[in-house]
């Protein structure tokens, strides 16, 4: 039996796997057992910010693993503290909590928000339509997509959904009982759609009026992907809480919650915790990721390269392309037809892209991808849509 048949026989069938037997990754490329080479332009769904087998990450992992791989959070751990300092010092937040994943960061933030609002008469929490927060019950309670929610109810009480970028819906739902509004400033699963200026200005005014928290979900868009450390910086807004994950562990499971002065004293000893969150090996890898992104002008590279690629796409003037949405290395190419067949055809040409929101080709390359890789992507796209 091949890998696909073996997988089918033993796993719950929750994933539609690509039919590739990957044996190694290097830079922006994956290599399979049959000797083929693939350009990976969605990078583990935005996890592999520095590509595969980056020497800074592999060295950090090996060095930390030779010391200890786990201590538990009863112990002070240098990798945790150093990574926390890097994230805090390069943002304006006051406190951090490490989790194992983005979903756990969302769950922890729901608890943080509820505890913050418990003595203020604030109980209602809102997510955004077409958003994606994860697969847990708390995350599903924030979402409105029946594709993910069907059969899992009832969901958590006092949760609701606001139509993304609909100012009137926002105004009609938030009030003095609102504890928090969660949003992705750029919706990834929703098709690489950014929040509008009007929506953000209205959200700011309502936060000032009612005093609720704004939580930025930066799990996919954060840590340099848009050409800024966080996507909310692109919109001249500063949230109260931020959830991050995906790239910060260098490919190892790691997430985090960042909070400002409004929430810095909400949690005290014993009220929240995790066994594996902030694993020292993952944090060591995270230090390598953050230092490399900050010290190697990668965010400038992302901004310049993405602008060049967007111009190439515009110059195609192809009737199949409905709209191009580009926020650094979060790129959405919306088609007039379904995007999955295009992604499958590009796979056959040795280029990996992701299809989302039915009609959108989602491109989330490693931040190290250059014009050479984007030219390969562009040529494969042209061949496919032609």
Secondary structure, DSSP 8 states (H G I E B T S, - for coil): --HHHHHHHHS-S-----S--EEEEEBTEEEETTS-EEEESSHHHHT-TT-BS-HHHHHHHHHHHTT-S---TTS--HHHHHHHHHHHHTSS--EEEEESSHHHHHHHHHHHHHHHHTTTT--EEEEETT----SSHHHHHH---HHHHTT--S--TTEEEE-TT-HHHHHHH--TTEEEEEE-SEETTTTSEE--HHHHHHHHHHHHHH--EEEEE-TTTTTTTTSSSSGGGGGT---SEEEE-GGGGTTS--EEEEE-TTTTTT--TTSS--SSTT-HHHHHHHHHHHHHHHHTTHHHHHHHHHHHHHHHHHHH--TTEEEEEEETTEEEEEESS-SHHHHHHHHHTTEE-EEETTTEEEE---TT--HHHHHHHHHHHHHHH-
